[in-house]
């Protein structure tokens, strides 16, 4: 994972913990969407993170993305882990 992707994930995670996922500012959500739009390097971690973080913005909010399960699946697949 790139250092930029990790820094972005940490900032967004901190904001979610501070205000709650449903109350992220429109500015932050817009910047995440812009990041996804210009993101050209395939980074499975960043792709999964942005997909989950922007689910509501994209009108596809559901439990899997709310819980960030696609991101956990990327982590598990990379480390050959099986669900318990």
mmCIF file of the N, C-alpha and C atoms, coordinates in Angstrom:
data_MODEL
# 
_entry.id   MODEL 
# 
loop_
_atom_site.group_PDB 
_atom_site.id 
_atom_site.type_symbol 
_atom_site.label_atom_id 
_atom_site.label_alt_id 
_atom_site.label_comp_id 
_atom_site.label_asym_id 
_atom_site.label_entity_id 
_atom_site.label_seq_id 
_atom_site.pdbx_PDB_ins_code 
_atom_site.Cartn_x 
_atom_site.Cartn_y 
_atom_site.Cartn_z 
_atom_site.occupancy 
_atom_site.B_iso_or_equiv 
_atom_site.pdbx_formal_charge 
_atom_site.auth_seq_id 
_atom_site.auth_comp_id 
_atom_site.auth_asym_id 
_atom_site.auth_atom_id 
_atom_site.pdbx_PDB_model_num 
ATOM 1   N N  . UNK A 1 1  ? 0.851   -1.164  0.000   1.00 0.00 ? 1  UNK A N  1 
ATOM 2   C CA . UNK A 1 1  ? 0.000   0.000   0.000   1.00 0.00 ? 1  UNK A CA 1 
ATOM 3   C C  . UNK A 1 1  ? 0.903   1.236   0.000   1.00 0.00 ? 1  UNK A C  1 
ATOM 4   N N  . UNK A 1 2  ? 0.523   2.216   -0.804  1.00 0.00 ? 2  UNK A N  1 
ATOM 5   C CA . UNK A 1 2  ? 1.332   3.425   -0.870  1.00 0.00 ? 2  UNK A CA 1 
ATOM 6   C C  . UNK A 1 2  ? 1.197   4.243   0.412   1.00 0.00 ? 2  UNK A C  1 
ATOM 7   N N  . UNK A 1 3  ? 2.187   5.076   0.677   1.00 0.00 ? 3  UNK A N  1 
ATOM 8   C CA . UNK A 1 3  ? 2.121   5.920   1.876   1.00 0.00 ? 3  UNK A CA 1 
ATOM 9   C C  . UNK A 1 3  ? 0.996   6.940   1.764   1.00 0.00 ? 3  UNK A C  1 
ATOM 10  N N  . UNK A 1 4  ? 0.688   7.382   0.538   1.00 0.00 ? 4  UNK A N  1 
ATOM 11  C CA . UNK A 1 4  ? -0.421  8.318   0.351   1.00 0.00 ? 4  UNK A CA 1 
ATOM 12  C C  . UNK A 1 4  ? -1.755  7.653   0.683   1.00 0.00 ? 4  UNK A C  1 
ATOM 13  N N  . UNK A 1 5  ? -1.912  6.410   0.237   1.00 0.00 ? 5  UNK A N  1 
ATOM 14  C CA . UNK A 1 5  ? -3.150  5.677   0.521   1.00 0.00 ? 5  UNK A CA 1 
ATOM 15  C C  . UNK A 1 5  ? -3.309  5.453   2.020   1.00 0.00 ? 5  UNK A C  1 
ATOM 16  N N  . UNK A 1 6  ? -2.213  5.114   2.679   1.00 0.00 ? 6  UNK A N  1 
ATOM 17  C CA . UNK A 1 6  ? -2.265  4.883   4.116   1.00 0.00 ? 6  UNK A CA 1 
ATOM 18  C C  . UNK A 1 6  ? -2.582  6.180   4.867   1.00 0.00 ? 6  UNK A C  1 
ATOM 19  N N  . UNK A 1 7  ? -1.983  7.285   4.463   1.00 0.00 ? 7  UNK A N  1 
ATOM 20  C CA . UNK A 1 7  ? -2.262  8.575   5.103   1.00 0.00 ? 7  UNK A CA 1 
ATOM 21  C C  . UNK A 1 7  ? -3.721  8.962   4.910   1.00 0.00 ? 7  UNK A C  1 
ATOM 22  N N  . UNK A 1 8  ? -4.245  8.743   3.717   1.00 0.00 ? 8  UNK A N  1 
ATOM 23  C CA . UNK A 1 8  ? -5.652  9.041   3.443   1.00 0.00 ? 8  UNK A CA 1 
ATOM 24  C C  . UNK A 1 8  ? -6.561  8.186   4.318   1.00 0.00 ? 8  UNK A C  1 
ATOM 25  N N  . UNK A 1 9  ? -6.267  6.900   4.384   1.00 0.00 ? 9  UNK A N  1 
ATOM 26  C CA . UNK A 1 9  ? -7.084  5.999   5.195   1.00 0.00 ? 9  UNK A CA 1 
ATOM 27  C C  . UNK A 1 9  ? -7.059  6.400   6.667   1.00 0.00 ? 9  UNK A C  1 
ATOM 28  N N  . UNK A 1 10 ? -5.901  6.783   7.163   1.00 0.00 ? 10 UNK A N  1 
ATOM 29  C CA . UNK A 1 10 ? -5.806  7.197   8.568   1.00 0.00 ? 10 UNK A CA 1 
ATOM 30  C C  . UNK A 1 10 ? -6.604  8.473   8.827   1.00 0.00 ? 10 UNK A C  1 
ATOM 31  N N  . UNK A 1 11 ? -6.522  9.423   7.900   1.00 0.00 ? 11 UNK A N  1 
ATOM 32  C CA . UNK A 1 11 ? -7.258  10.679  8.085   1.00 0.00 ? 11 UNK A CA 1 
ATOM 33  C C  . UNK A 1 11 ? -8.761  10.443  8.068   1.00 0.00 ? 11 UNK A C  1 
ATOM 34  N N  . UNK A 1 12 ? -9.226  9.668   7.115   1.00 0.00 ? 12 UNK A N  1 
ATOM 35  C CA . UNK A 1 12 ? -10.662 9.396   7.014   1.00 0.00 ? 12 UNK A CA 1 
ATOM 36  C C  . UNK A 1 12 ? -11.134 8.577   8.211   1.00 0.00 ? 12 UNK A C  1 
ATOM 37  N N  . UNK A 1 13 ? -10.356 7.587   8.606   1.00 0.00 ? 13 UNK A N  1 
ATOM 38  C CA . UNK A 1 13 ? -10.727 6.778   9.767   1.00 0.00 ? 13 UNK A CA 1 
ATOM 39  C C  . UNK A 1 13 ? -10.827 7.641   11.017  1.00 0.00 ? 13 UNK A C  1 
ATOM 40  N N  . UNK A 1 14 ? -9.887  8.542   11.200  1.00 0.00 ? 14 UNK A N  1 
ATOM 41  C CA . UNK A 1 14 ? -9.938  9.455   12.348  1.00 0.00 ? 14 UNK A CA 1 
ATOM 42  C C  . UNK A 1 14 ? -11.180 10.332  12.319  1.00 0.00 ? 14 UNK A C  1 
ATOM 43  N N  . UNK A 1 15 ? -11.526 10.810  11.142  1.00 0.00 ? 15 UNK A N  1 
ATOM 44  C CA . UNK A 1 15 ? -12.724 11.653  11.018  1.00 0.00 ? 15 UNK A CA 1 
ATOM 45  C C  . UNK A 1 15 ? -13.993 10.845  11.273  1.00 0.00 ? 15 UNK A C  1 
ATOM 46  N N  . UNK A 1 16 ? -14.038 9.615   10.786  1.00 0.00 ? 16 UNK A N  1 
ATOM 47  C CA . UNK A 1 16 ? -15.199 8.747   11.041  1.00 0.00 ? 16 UNK A CA 1 
ATOM 48  C C  . UNK A 1 16 ? -15.338 8.499   12.536  1.00 0.00 ? 16 UNK A C  1 
ATOM 49  N N  . UNK A 1 17 ? -14.244 8.261   13.203  1.00 0.00 ? 17 UNK A N  1 
ATOM 50  C CA . UNK A 1 17 ? -14.302 8.041   14.657  1.00 0.00 ? 17 UNK A CA 1 
ATOM 51  C C  . UNK A 1 17 ? -14.743 9.300   15.392  1.00 0.00 ? 17 UNK A C  1 
ATOM 52  N N  . UNK A 1 18 ? -14.366 10.449  14.867  1.00 0.00 ? 18 UNK A N  1 
ATOM 53  C CA . UNK A 1 18 ? -14.704 11.719  15.522  1.00 0.00 ? 18 UNK A CA 1 
ATOM 54  C C  . UNK A 1 18 ? -16.166 12.113  15.326  1.00 0.00 ? 18 UNK A C  1 
ATOM 55  N N  . UNK A 1 19 ? -16.686 12.021  14.100  1.00 0.00 ? 19 UNK A N  1 
ATOM 56  C CA . UNK A 1 19 ? -18.036 12.528  13.826  1.00 0.00 ? 19 UNK A CA 1 
ATOM 57  C C  . UNK A 1 19 ? -19.039 11.451  13.453  1.00 0.00 ? 19 UNK A C  1 
ATOM 58  N N  . UNK A 1 20 ? -18.564 10.265  13.114  1.00 0.00 ? 20 UNK A N  1 
ATOM 59  C CA . UNK A 1 20 ? -19.462 9.214   12.654  1.00 0.00 ? 20 UNK A CA 1 
ATOM 60  C C  . UNK A 1 20 ? -19.483 9.151   11.136  1.00 0.00 ? 20 UNK A C  1 
ATOM 61  N N  . UNK A 1 21 ? -19.681 7.994   10.623  1.00 0.00 ? 21 UNK A N  1 
ATOM 62  C CA . UNK A 1 21 ? -19.598 7.780   9.177   1.00 0.00 ? 21 UNK A CA 1 
ATOM 63  C C  . UNK A 1 21 ? -20.633 8.569   8.396   1.00 0.00 ? 21 UNK A C  1 
ATOM 64  N N  . UNK A 1 22 ? -21.820 8.685   8.930   1.00 0.00 ? 22 UNK A N  1 
ATOM 65  C CA . UNK A 1 22 ? -22.900 9.377   8.219   1.00 0.00 ? 22 UNK A CA 1 
ATOM 66  C C  . UNK A 1 22 ? -22.743 10.886  8.238   1.00 0.00 ? 22 UNK A C  1 
ATOM 67  N N  . UNK A 1 23 ? -21.825 11.404  9.019   1.00 0.00 ? 23 UNK A N  1 
ATOM 68  C CA . UNK A 1 23 ? -21.686 12.848  9.170   1.00 0.00 ? 23 UNK A CA 1 
ATOM 69  C C  . UNK A 1 23 ? -20.370 13.390  8.622   1.00 0.00 ? 23 UNK A C  1 
ATOM 70  N N  . UNK A 1 24 ? -19.734 12.641  7.728   1.00 0.00 ? 24 UNK A N  1 
ATOM 71  C CA . UNK A 1 24 ? -18.538 13.159  7.076   1.00 0.00 ? 24 UNK A CA 1 
ATOM 72  C C  . UNK A 1 24 ? -18.921 14.392  6.272   1.00 0.00 ? 24 UNK A C  1 
ATOM 73  N N  . UNK A 1 25 ? -18.061 15.377  6.266   1.00 0.00 ? 25 UNK A N  1 
ATOM 74  C CA . UNK A 1 25 ? -18.373 16.613  5.551   1.00 0.00 ? 25 UNK A CA 1 
ATOM 75  C C  . UNK A 1 25 ? -18.469 16.359  4.050   1.00 0.00 ? 25 UNK A C  1 
ATOM 76  N N  . UNK A 1 26 ? -19.290 17.163  3.397   1.00 0.00 ? 26 UNK A N  1 
ATOM 77  C CA . UNK A 1 26 ? -19.430 17.063  1.944   1.00 0.00 ? 26 UNK A CA 1 
ATOM 78  C C  . UNK A 1 26 ? -18.087 17.322  1.268   1.00 0.00 ? 26 UNK A C  1 
ATOM 79  N N  . UNK A 1 27 ? -17.284 18.215  1.861   1.00 0.00 ? 27 UNK A N  1 
ATOM 80  C CA . UNK A 1 27 ? -15.967 18.508  1.314   1.00 0.00 ? 27 UNK A CA 1 
ATOM 81  C C  . UNK A 1 27 ? -15.077 17.272  1.330   1.00 0.00 ? 27 UNK A C  1 
ATOM 82  N N  . UNK A 1 28 ? -15.043 16.562  2.451   1.00 0.00 ? 28 UNK A N  1 
ATOM 83  C CA . UNK A 1 28 ? -14.210 15.364  2.557   1.00 0.00 ? 28 UNK A CA 1 
ATOM 84  C C  . UNK A 1 28 ? -14.695 14.280  1.598   1.00 0.00 ? 28 UNK A C  1 
ATOM 85  N N  . UNK A 1 29 ? -15.987 14.067  1.549   1.00 0.00 ? 29 UNK A N  1 
ATOM 86  C CA . UNK A 1 29 ? -16.536 13.055  0.643   1.00 0.00 ? 29 UNK A CA 1 
ATOM 87  C C  . UNK A 1 29 ? -16.225 13.431  -0.806  1.00 0.00 ? 29 UNK A C  1 
ATOM 88  N N  . UNK A 1 30 ? -16.350 14.710  -1.134  1.00 0.00 ? 30 UNK A N  1 
ATOM 89  C CA . UNK A 1 30 ? -16.022 15.161  -2.477  1.00 0.00 ? 30 UNK A CA 1 
ATOM 90  C C  . UNK A 1 30 ? -14.560 14.941  -2.825  1.00 0.00 ? 30 UNK A C  1 
ATOM 91  N N  . UNK A 1 31 ? -13.681 15.205  -1.859  1.00 0.00 ? 31 UNK A N  1 
ATOM 92  C CA . UNK A 1 31 ? -12.253 14.986  -2.101  1.00 0.00 ? 31 UNK A CA 1 
ATOM 93  C C  . UNK A 1 31 ? -11.927 13.500  -2.249  1.00 0.00 ? 31 UNK A C  1 
ATOM 94  N N  . UNK A 1 32 ? -12.634 12.653  -1.508  1.00 0.00 ? 32 UNK A N  1 
ATOM 95  C CA . UNK A 1 32 ? -12.448 11.209  -1.679  1.00 0.00 ? 32 UNK A CA 1 
ATOM 96  C C  . UNK A 1 32 ? -12.888 10.778  -3.076  1.00 0.00 ? 32 UNK A C  1 
ATOM 97  N N  . UNK A 1 33 ? -14.014 11.312  -3.532  1.00 0.00 ? 33 UNK A N  1 
ATOM 98  C CA . UNK A 1 33 ? -14.504 10.983  -4.871  1.00 0.00 ? 33 UNK A CA 1 
ATOM 99  C C  . UNK A 1 33 ? -13.513 11.462  -5.936  1.00 0.00 ? 33 UNK A C  1 
ATOM 100 N N  . UNK A 1 34 ? -12.954 12.647  -5.748  1.00 0.00 ? 34 UNK A N  1 
ATOM 101 C CA . UNK A 1 34 ? -11.945 13.157  -6.690  1.00 0.00 ? 34 UNK A CA 1 
ATOM 102 C C  . UNK A 1 34 ? -10.711 12.259  -6.690  1.00 0.00 ? 34 UNK A C  1 
ATOM 103 N N  . UNK A 1 35 ? -10.309 11.809  -5.511  1.00 0.00 ? 35 UNK A N  1 
ATOM 104 C CA . UNK A 1 35 ? -9.158  10.907  -5.410  1.00 0.00 ? 35 UNK A CA 1 
ATOM 105 C C  . UNK A 1 35 ? -9.422  9.643   -6.204  1.00 0.00 ? 35 UNK A C  1 
ATOM 106 N N  . UNK A 1 36 ? -10.607 9.096   -6.052  1.00 0.00 ? 36 UNK A N  1 
ATOM 107 C CA . UNK A 1 36 ? -10.954 7.881   -6.800  1.00 0.00 ? 36 UNK A CA 1 
ATOM 108 C C  . UNK A 1 36 ? -10.948 8.152   -8.308  1.00 0.00 ? 36 UNK A C  1 
ATOM 109 N N  . UNK A 1 37 ? -11.439 9.326   -8.703  1.00 0.00 ? 37 UNK A N  1 
ATOM 110 C CA . UNK A 1 37 ? -11.536 9.650   -10.132 1.00 0.00 ? 37 UNK A CA 1 
ATOM 111 C C  . UNK A 1 37 ? -10.168 9.775   -10.796 1.00 0.00 ? 37 UNK A C  1 
ATOM 112 N N  . UNK A 1 38 ? -9.179  10.358  -10.101 1.00 0.00 ? 38 UNK A N  1 
ATOM 113 C CA . UNK A 1 38 ? -7.855  10.511  -10.713 1.00 0.00 ? 38 UNK A CA 1 
ATOM 114 C C  . UNK A 1 38 ? -6.891  9.398   -10.348 1.00 0.00 ? 38 UNK A C  1 
ATOM 115 N N  . UNK A 1 39 ? -7.309  8.502   -9.489  1.00 0.00 ? 39 UNK A N  1 
ATOM 116 C CA . UNK A 1 39 ? -6.468  7.375   -9.066  1.00 0.00 ? 39 UNK A CA 1 
ATOM 117 C C  . UNK A 1 39 ? -6.299  6.407   -10.238 1.00 0.00 ? 39 UNK A C  1 
ATOM 118 N N  . UNK A 1 40 ? -5.097  6.306   -10.757 1.00 0.00 ? 40 UNK A N  1 
ATOM 119 C CA . UNK A 1 40 ? -4.867  5.456   -11.929 1.00 0.00 ? 40 UNK A CA 1 
ATOM 120 C C  . UNK A 1 40 ? -4.047  4.205   -11.608 1.00 0.00 ? 40 UNK A C  1 
ATOM 121 N N  . UNK A 1 41 ? -3.299  4.228   -10.549 1.00 0.00 ? 41 UNK A N  1 
ATOM 122 C CA . UNK A 1 41 ? -2.499  3.068   -10.169 1.00 0.00 ? 41 UNK A CA 1 
ATOM 123 C C  . UNK A 1 41 ? -3.417  2.089   -9.440  1.00 0.00 ? 41 UNK A C  1 
ATOM 124 N N  . UNK A 1 42 ? -3.395  0.857   -9.861  1.00 0.00 ? 42 UNK A N  1 
ATOM 125 C CA . UNK A 1 42 ? -4.235  -0.138  -9.208  1.00 0.00 ? 42 UNK A CA 1 
ATOM 126 C C  . UNK A 1 42 ? -3.646  -0.507  -7.853  1.00 0.00 ? 42 UNK A C  1 
ATOM 127 N N  . UNK A 1 43 ? -4.305  -0.104  -6.808  1.00 0.00 ? 43 UNK A N  1 
ATOM 128 C CA . UNK A 1 43 ? -3.909  -0.425  -5.439  1.00 0.00 ? 43 UNK A CA 1 
ATOM 129 C C  . UNK A 1 43 ? -5.120  -1.075  -4.804  1.00 0.00 ? 43 UNK A C  1 
ATOM 130 N N  . UNK A 1 44 ? -5.116  -2.393  -4.628  1.00 0.00 ? 44 UNK A N  1 
ATOM 131 C CA . UNK A 1 44 ? -6.312  -3.069  -4.128  1.00 0.00 ? 44 UNK A CA 1 
ATOM 132 C C  . UNK A 1 44 ? -6.792  -2.549  -2.777  1.00 0.00 ? 44 UNK A C  1 
ATOM 133 N N  . UNK A 1 45 ? -5.869  -2.127  -1.935  1.00 0.00 ? 45 UNK A N  1 
ATOM 134 C CA . UNK A 1 45 ? -6.263  -1.578  -0.633  1.00 0.00 ? 45 UNK A CA 1 
ATOM 135 C C  . UNK A 1 45 ? -7.009  -0.254  -0.807  1.00 0.00 ? 45 UNK A C  1 
ATOM 136 N N  . UNK A 1 46 ? -6.429  0.645   -1.577  1.00 0.00 ? 46 UNK A N  1 
ATOM 137 C CA . UNK A 1 46 ? -7.056  1.947   -1.792  1.00 0.00 ? 46 UNK A CA 1 
ATOM 138 C C  . UNK A 1 46 ? -8.369  1.804   -2.547  1.00 0.00 ? 46 UNK A C  1 
ATOM 139 N N  . UNK A 1 47 ? -8.388  0.944   -3.548  1.00 0.00 ? 47 UNK A N  1 
ATOM 140 C CA . UNK A 1 47 ? -9.623  0.728   -4.310  1.00 0.00 ? 47 UNK A CA 1 
ATOM 141 C C  . UNK A 1 47 ? -10.753 0.245   -3.397  1.00 0.00 ? 47 UNK A C  1 
ATOM 142 N N  . UNK A 1 48 ? -10.463 -0.751  -2.566  1.00 0.00 ? 48 UNK A N  1 
ATOM 143 C CA . UNK A 1 48 ? -11.484 -1.290  -1.661  1.00 0.00 ? 48 UNK A CA 1 
ATOM 144 C C  . UNK A 1 48 ? -11.897 -0.251  -0.619  1.00 0.00 ? 48 UNK A C  1 
ATOM 145 N N  . UNK A 1 49 ? -10.913 0.487   -0.092  1.00 0.00 ? 49 UNK A N  1 
ATOM 146 C CA . UNK A 1 49 ? -11.206 1.507   0.910   1.00 0.00 ? 49 UNK A CA 1 
ATOM 147 C C  . UNK A 1 49 ? -12.130 2.582   0.336   1.00 0.00 ? 49 UNK A C  1 
ATOM 148 N N  . UNK A 1 50 ? -11.780 3.100   -0.842  1.00 0.00 ? 50 UNK A N  1 
ATOM 149 C CA . UNK A 1 50 ? -12.598 4.155   -1.447  1.00 0.00 ? 50 UNK A CA 1 
ATOM 150 C C  . UNK A 1 50 ? -13.975 3.631   -1.837  1.00 0.00 ? 50 UNK A C  1 
ATOM 151 N N  . UNK A 1 51 ? -14.040 2.413   -2.306  1.00 0.00 ? 51 UNK A N  1 
ATOM 152 C CA . UNK A 1 51 ? -15.331 1.831   -2.652  1.00 0.00 ? 51 UNK A CA 1 
ATOM 153 C C  . UNK A 1 51 ? -16.247 1.781   -1.437  1.00 0.00 ? 51 UNK A C  1 
ATOM 154 N N  . UNK A 1 52 ? -15.692 1.388   -0.300  1.00 0.00 ? 52 UNK A N  1 
ATOM 155 C CA . UNK A 1 52 ? -16.489 1.317   0.934   1.00 0.00 ? 52 UNK A CA 1 
ATOM 156 C C  . UNK A 1 52 ? -16.805 2.707   1.474   1.00 0.00 ? 52 UNK A C  1 
ATOM 157 N N  . UNK A 1 53 ? -15.813 3.583   1.491   1.00 0.00 ? 53 UNK A N  1 
ATOM 158 C CA . UNK A 1 53 ? -16.013 4.918   2.053   1.00 0.00 ? 53 UNK A CA 1 
ATOM 159 C C  . UNK A 1 53 ? -17.009 5.742   1.247   1.00 0.00 ? 53 UNK A C  1 
ATOM 160 N N  . UNK A 1 54 ? -17.126 5.459   -0.041  1.00 0.00 ? 54 UNK A N  1 
ATOM 161 C CA . UNK A 1 54 ? -17.991 6.254   -0.914  1.00 0.00 ? 54 UNK A CA 1 
ATOM 162 C C  . UNK A 1 54 ? -19.285 5.543   -1.292  1.00 0.00 ? 54 UNK A C  1 
ATOM 163 N N  . UNK A 1 55 ? -19.605 4.451   -0.598  1.00 0.00 ? 55 UNK A N  1 
ATOM 164 C CA . UNK A 1 55 ? -20.799 3.696   -0.971  1.00 0.00 ? 55 UNK A CA 1 
ATOM 165 C C  . UNK A 1 55 ? -22.069 4.544   -0.917  1.00 0.00 ? 55 UNK A C  1 
ATOM 166 N N  . UNK A 1 56 ? -22.240 5.282   0.139   1.00 0.00 ? 56 UNK A N  1 
ATOM 167 C CA . UNK A 1 56 ? -23.428 6.131   0.283   1.00 0.00 ? 56 UNK A CA 1 
ATOM 168 C C  . UNK A 1 56 ? -23.440 7.236   -0.764  1.00 0.00 ? 56 UNK A C  1 
ATOM 169 N N  . UNK A 1 57 ? -22.300 7.829   -0.997  1.00 0.00 ? 57 UNK A N  1 
ATOM 170 C CA . UNK A 1 57 ? -22.149 8.878   -2.008  1.00 0.00 ? 57 UNK A CA 1 
ATOM 171 C C  . UNK A 1 57 ? -22.566 8.350   -3.382  1.00 0.00 ? 57 UNK A C  1 
ATOM 172 N N  . UNK A 1 58 ? -22.278 7.072   -3.642  1.00 0.00 ? 58 UNK A N  1 
ATOM 173 C CA . UNK A 1 58 ? -22.596 6.450   -4.923  1.00 0.00 ? 58 UNK A CA 1 
ATOM 174 C C  . UNK A 1 58 ? -23.998 5.846   -4.962  1.00 0.00 ? 58 UNK A C  1 
ATOM 175 N N  . UNK A 1 59 ? -24.737 5.939   -3.865  1.00 0.00 ? 59 UNK A N  1 
ATOM 176 C CA . UNK A 1 59 ? -26.090 5.391   -3.823  1.00 0.00 ? 59 UNK A CA 1 
ATOM 177 C C  . UNK A 1 59 ? -26.134 3.875   -3.756  1.00 0.00 ? 59 UNK A C  1 
ATOM 178 N N  . UNK A 1 60 ? -25.139 3.269   -3.153  1.00 0.00 ? 60 UNK A N  1 
ATOM 179 C CA . UNK A 1 60 ? -25.105 1.803   -3.046  1.00 0.00 ? 60 UNK A CA 1 
ATOM 180 C C  . UNK A 1 60 ? -24.734 1.348   -1.632  1.00 0.00 ? 60 UNK A C  1 
ATOM 181 N N  . UNK A 1 61 ? -25.247 2.047   -0.657  1.00 0.00 ? 61 UNK A N  1 
ATOM 182 C CA . UNK A 1 61 ? -24.972 1.748   0.751   1.00 0.00 ? 61 UNK A CA 1 
ATOM 183 C C  . UNK A 1 61 ? -25.583 0.402   1.139   1.00 0.00 ? 61 UNK A C  1 
ATOM 184 N N  . UNK A 1 62 ? -24.761 -0.493  1.686   1.00 0.00 ? 62 UNK A N  1 
ATOM 185 C CA . UNK A 1 62 ? -25.244 -1.775  2.196   1.00 0.00 ? 62 UNK A CA 1 
ATOM 186 C C  . UNK A 1 62 ? -24.302 -2.274  3.277   1.00 0.00 ? 62 UNK A C  1 
ATOM 187 N N  . UNK A 1 63 ? -24.704 -3.291  3.989   1.00 0.00 ? 63 UNK A N  1 
ATOM 188 C CA . UNK A 1 63 ? -23.946 -3.736  5.167   1.00 0.00 ? 63 UNK A CA 1 
ATOM 189 C C  . UNK A 1 63 ? -22.499 -4.106  4.865   1.00 0.00 ? 63 UNK A C  1 
ATOM 190 N N  . UNK A 1 64 ? -22.249 -4.787  3.759   1.00 0.00 ? 64 UNK A N  1 
ATOM 191 C CA . UNK A 1 64 ? -20.874 -5.208  3.432   1.00 0.00 ? 64 UNK A CA 1 
ATOM 192 C C  . UNK A 1 64 ? -19.923 -4.014  3.360   1.00 0.00 ? 64 UNK A C  1 
ATOM 193 N N  . UNK A 1 65 ? -20.379 -2.955  2.693   1.00 0.00 ? 65 UNK A N  1 
ATOM 194 C CA . UNK A 1 65 ? -19.497 -1.801  2.556   1.00 0.00 ? 65 UNK A CA 1 
ATOM 195 C C  . UNK A 1 65 ? -19.493 -0.962  3.824   1.00 0.00 ? 65 UNK A C  1 
ATOM 196 N N  . UNK A 1 66 ? -20.604 -0.928  4.541   1.00 0.00 ? 66 UNK A N  1 
ATOM 197 C CA . UNK A 1 66 ? -20.646 -0.196  5.808   1.00 0.00 ? 66 UNK A CA 1 
ATOM 198 C C  . UNK A 1 66 ? -19.615 -0.764  6.777   1.00 0.00 ? 66 UNK A C  1 
ATOM 199 N N  . UNK A 1 67 ? -19.470 -2.066  6.768   1.00 0.00 ? 67 UNK A N  1 
ATOM 200 C CA . UNK A 1 67 ? -18.515 -2.751  7.649   1.00 0.00 ? 67 UNK A CA 1 
ATOM 201 C C  . UNK A 1 67 ? -17.116 -2.857  7.033   1.00 0.00 ? 67 UNK A C  1 
ATOM 202 N N  . UNK A 1 68 ? -16.937 -2.316  5.841   1.00 0.00 ? 68 UNK A N  1 
ATOM 203 C CA . UNK A 1 68 ? -15.655 -2.349  5.129   1.00 0.00 ? 68 UNK A CA 1 
ATOM 204 C C  . UNK A 1 68 ? -15.168 -3.780  4.893   1.00 0.00 ? 68 UNK A C  1 
ATOM 205 N N  . UNK A 1 69 ? -16.105 -4.702  4.685   1.00 0.00 ? 69 UNK A N  1 
ATOM 206 C CA . UNK A 1 69 ? -15.726 -6.097  4.444   1.00 0.00 ? 69 UNK A CA 1 
ATOM 207 C C  . UNK A 1 69 ? -14.892 -6.279  3.178   1.00 0.00 ? 69 UNK A C  1 
ATOM 208 N N  . UNK A 1 70 ? -15.168 -5.559  2.082   1.00 0.00 ? 70 UNK A N  1 
ATOM 209 C CA . UNK A 1 70 ? -14.299 -5.723  0.912   1.00 0.00 ? 70 UNK A CA 1 
ATOM 210 C C  . UNK A 1 70 ? -12.826 -5.406  1.215   1.00 0.00 ? 70 UNK A C  1 
ATOM 211 N N  . UNK A 1 71 ? -12.572 -4.441  2.068   1.00 0.00 ? 71 UNK A N  1 
ATOM 212 C CA . UNK A 1 71 ? -11.191 -4.130  2.452   1.00 0.00 ? 71 UNK A CA 1 
ATOM 213 C C  . UNK A 1 71 ? -10.592 -5.267  3.280   1.00 0.00 ? 71 UNK A C  1 
ATOM 214 N N  . UNK A 1 72 ? -11.365 -5.801  4.200   1.00 0.00 ? 72 UNK A N  1 
ATOM 215 C CA . UNK A 1 72 ? -10.879 -6.942  4.990   1.00 0.00 ? 72 UNK A CA 1 
ATOM 216 C C  . UNK A 1 72 ? -10.593 -8.149  4.103   1.00 0.00 ? 72 UNK A C  1 
ATOM 217 N N  . UNK A 1 73 ? -11.409 -8.343  3.073   1.00 0.00 ? 73 UNK A N  1 
ATOM 218 C CA . UNK A 1 73 ? -11.190 -9.461  2.162   1.00 0.00 ? 73 UNK A CA 1 
ATOM 219 C C  . UNK A 1 73 ? -9.882  -9.301  1.384   1.00 0.00 ? 73 UNK A C  1 
ATOM 220 N N  . UNK A 1 74 ? -9.536  -8.075  1.007   1.00 0.00 ? 74 UNK A N  1 
ATOM 221 C CA . UNK A 1 74 ? -8.264  -7.827  0.329   1.00 0.00 ? 74 UNK A CA 1 
ATOM 222 C C  . UNK A 1 74 ? -7.106  -8.185  1.265   1.00 0.00 ? 74 UNK A C  1 
ATOM 223 N N  . UNK A 1 75 ? -7.208  -7.754  2.496   1.00 0.00 ? 75 UNK A N  1 
ATOM 224 C CA . UNK A 1 75 ? -6.154  -8.036  3.483   1.00 0.00 ? 75 UNK A CA 1 
ATOM 225 C C  . UNK A 1 75 ? -6.027  -9.549  3.697   1.00 0.00 ? 75 UNK A C  1 
ATOM 226 N N  . UNK A 1 76 ? -7.162  -10.212 3.862   1.00 0.00 ? 76 UNK A N  1 
ATOM 227 C CA . UNK A 1 76 ? -7.134  -11.654 4.093   1.00 0.00 ? 76 UNK A CA 1 
ATOM 228 C C  . UNK A 1 76 ? -6.560  -12.403 2.890   1.00 0.00 ? 76 UNK A C  1 
ATOM 229 N N  . UNK A 1 77 ? -6.946  -11.997 1.685   1.00 0.00 ? 77 UNK A N  1 
ATOM 230 C CA . UNK A 1 77 ? -6.453  -12.682 0.481   1.00 0.00 ? 77 UNK A CA 1 
ATOM 231 C C  . UNK A 1 77 ? -4.944  -12.498 0.334   1.00 0.00 ? 77 UNK A C  1 
ATOM 232 N N  . UNK A 1 78 ? -4.448  -11.327 0.622   1.00 0.00 ? 78 UNK A N  1 
ATOM 233 C CA . UNK A 1 78 ? -3.013  -11.070 0.490   1.00 0.00 ? 78 UNK A CA 1 
ATOM 234 C C  . UNK A 1 78 ? -2.189  -11.929 1.451   1.00 0.00 ? 78 UNK A C  1 
ATOM 235 N N  . UNK A 1 79 ? -2.775  -12.244 2.581   1.00 0.00 ? 79 UNK A N  1 
ATOM 236 C CA . UNK A 1 79 ? -2.047  -13.014 3.596   1.00 0.00 ? 79 UNK A CA 1 
ATOM 237 C C  . UNK A 1 79 ? -2.523  -14.462 3.685   1.00 0.00 ? 79 UNK A C  1 
ATOM 238 N N  . UNK A 1 80 ? -3.252  -14.902 2.651   1.00 0.00 ? 80 UNK A N  1 
ATOM 239 C CA . UNK A 1 80 ? -3.753  -16.285 2.569   1.00 0.00 ? 80 UNK A CA 1 
ATOM 240 C C  . UNK A 1 80 ? -4.499  -16.699 3.839   1.00 0.00 ? 80 UNK A C  1 
ATOM 241 N N  . UNK A 1 81 ? -5.349  -15.826 4.322   1.00 0.00 ? 81 UNK A N  1 
ATOM 242 C CA . UNK A 1 81 ? -6.148  -16.121 5.509   1.00 0.00 ? 81 UNK A CA 1 
ATOM 243 C C  . UNK A 1 81 ? -7.545  -16.552 5.088   1.00 0.00 ? 81 UNK A C  1 
ATOM 244 N N  . UNK A 1 82 ? -8.100  -17.474 5.823   1.00 0.00 ? 82 UNK A N  1 
ATOM 245 C CA . UNK A 1 82 ? -9.465  -17.933 5.585   1.00 0.00 ? 82 UNK A CA 1 
ATOM 246 C C  . UNK A 1 82 ? -10.365 -17.415 6.694   1.00 0.00 ? 82 UNK A C  1 
ATOM 247 N N  . UNK A 1 83 ? -11.624 -17.076 6.357   1.00 0.00 ? 83 UNK A N  1 
ATOM 248 C CA . UNK A 1 83 ? -12.552 -16.638 7.424   1.00 0.00 ? 83 UNK A CA 1 
ATOM 249 C C  . UNK A 1 83 ? -12.723 -17.744 8.460   1.00 0.00 ? 83 UNK A C  1 
ATOM 250 N N  . UNK A 1 84 ? -12.835 -17.353 9.698   1.00 0.00 ? 84 UNK A N  1 
ATOM 251 C CA . UNK A 1 84 ? -13.001 -18.336 10.781  1.00 0.00 ? 84 UNK A CA 1 
ATOM 252 C C  . UNK A 1 84 ? -14.432 -18.785 10.870  1.00 0.00 ? 84 UNK A C  1 
# 
